[in-house]
Amino acid sequence: MTADKDYVLATYLVHGNEDFHKKAERIAVGLTVGTWTELPQEKKEKMAAHLGKVFQIQELPPTGNGVPRALLTIGYPTANVTPDFPAILTTVFGKLSMDGQIKLVDLQLPEFLLSQFPGPRFGIEGVRRLLGVQDRPLLMSIFKQCIGLSLDELEEEYQKQIDGGVDLVKDDEIFFRDEQAPDIERVRAFERRNRQRQERTGKKTLYAVNLTGPVTRLLEKAKRLVEAGASCLLLNVTPYGLDVLHRLAADPDINVPIMAHPAFSGALYASPRHGVSSPLLLGKLMRWAGADIVLFPSPYGSVAMPREESLQVADYLREESVHRPAFPAPSAGIHPGLVPLLFRDFGIQSVVNAGGGIHGHPQGSTAGGKAFVAAISAAVGGRPLREAAADAPELRAAIEKWGVAEG
Ligand code: 1AE
């Protein structure tokens, strides 16, 4: 279904024995003007521009145990909303999210409304420009074991990661208690390491510092980190809310890429009959809100997502739109032996992202990074991983530990 310039279109997957036509009408009226048939004519004239409309009812084959299902598409007049997530999400799935077996699976905004959301400031092209890397997927290392370590210890760990050849290093999303190594000091120390690396090798690096603390102080904190030299920010978007990402991305002083972590998102997308679909939440909405890089479960690792969902997240992040494309970072349990499958599925315009798959390398984190560099180079060159491992000892050791996944 194509977007309509006067409506926000929301598509829901519904299960149950209700008459789907009646249900769709009830939603369209109930979530816009409240009641319709009982209204006096004069009120109807006033309310007409705000009345929801049923756009489509598509009955689906019943579930295995015979439960009827359908996709309902309802249009909500753009006259009812303001250009922000609280208005749009509350309108299309506020009270309704608690009303039985219903899952929001898609949202479409008309272009004039969509273009009032920031979208990625850097996107794929901007992040590549910052790094000076064009011809392969990017490689990101996740900082593991950060809590409880001193700044010196973290700096040492940081150096090991960049020595392995990664393009980005991100904080672990669970890193909040950083008294021993406050975010601003980490930024100063790690960005100094990045500059040294660049002087020595010409290679650039982005460090994504975890943006934490009370929401009321987040914008100001982000600006302080950027002033201190931060090259990238990490945000746990779902716990903070999409509007927080929107406001960070729209702020002209926060002129660094923003990386969206999917923490807490499973609480919204994982149920087949409730919540919000993962492609909508992690693909469309994160991009509208302004994420430049979005992490989400790959189809293969430790926290896997069904393959078609994971691919759809990536498609939504990169499809033609009023906004710049954002980088998909299919993550969780990624090791070098998965790189051929990731490359087949997500292609060049993606980020290979690993924590345990780097730090758990038998020869340490630097070797872990090198194993991934060799695996990515092999995948891009169309060379079988085991063959490439013959002249890459770190990759060989990684394959001995984790194997090569078959598609
Ligand atoms: C989907 C999020 C992945 C993530 O946050 C994370 O920390 C992954 O770590 P590893 O690669 O599984 O160790």
Boltz pocket constraint, residues with backbone or C-beta under 6 A from the ligand:
constraints:
  - pocket:
      binder: B
      contacts: [[A, 142], [A, 172], [A, 173], [A, 262], [A, 295], [A, 296], [A, 297], [A, 302], [A, 303], [A, 331], [A, 332], [A, 333], [A, 334], [A, 353], [A, 354], [A, 355], [A, 356], [A, 357]]
      max_distance: 6.0
